[in-house]
Amino acid sequence: MPLILLVLLFMVNRENTFHKVGYIFLLLSYSTILIIRVLYAKDQWHREFNGNDLSSNSKIERMSDYQDKLSNSDSTEQESIK
């Protein structure tokens, strides 16, 4: 899409109001979609990593402890699915 917008930027007839309005509308709609996707990804990130109470665990002192705890929780979830 960014390449299409770049090509359209060079092809827009600046004297034609329809071309200008169409290009601006397309640019704003693409920007809105990008912003919405970033906000959604941010929300998903916070749901995924703040949902389990690993951050409040006092036994976790290093990153390796955190990774071990995550792998243990993943293996228990996979066992419960089976």
N, C-alpha and C positions, 0 to 999 in steps of 0.2 A: 504494500500500500504506500509506503513512503516514496518508492520509486515512481509509482503512478502519479502521486501528487507532484513530484518534481517535474515529470514530463508534462503534466497538465499546466504547471506554472509557466513553462515556456510556450505552451500552445494557446494560452488564454488570450483572447482578443480583448485588450484593455478598453476598447471603445464600446464593446458590447456589454451592457449591464447584466444580461442573463448569464454570460460567462463568468463575470466577476462574482455575482451572487452565488452561483452554483459552486464555484471553486471555494469560496469562503464557507459555504454550508458544508461541503464535503470535508474541508479541513477541520472545522469545529466538531463535526460529528465523529471523525476519526479520533480527535483529541479526547472527546468525551468517552469514547469506548476505551481508550487506553487508560484514562484516569479511573474508570469504573473497574477495569480488570486489576489495576494495581491495588485499589482499595479492597477488592474482594480477596485478593491473595494475602493482603495484610491481615484481614479478618480471619481467614483460614489458618494462617500461621499462628495467630494468637489463640485460636481455639485448639489447635493441635498441641502446642507446647505449653500452654498454661492450664490445660484441662486436667492433666495428671499432676498429682501433688509432689512431683520430684523436686521442684524448686524449694519446697519447704522442708525437705529431708535434711537433717543436720549431719548425717553420716557422709554426705557427698562433699568431699573437699577438693577433689581434682576432677578434671574433665574425663579421665579414664574411669573414675567411679561412676560418673554420670552415664557414660556409654555402657558400662556393665549393667547398670540399673535399667537402662532402656532396653538392652538386649534381653535381659531377664523378663521384663514385662512383655516384650514382643513374643518371646517363646511361650510364655504362659497363655497369651491370647491365642496363639496358633494351636496350642494343645486343647484349649477350650472349644475351638471351632471344630476340631476333629471329633 
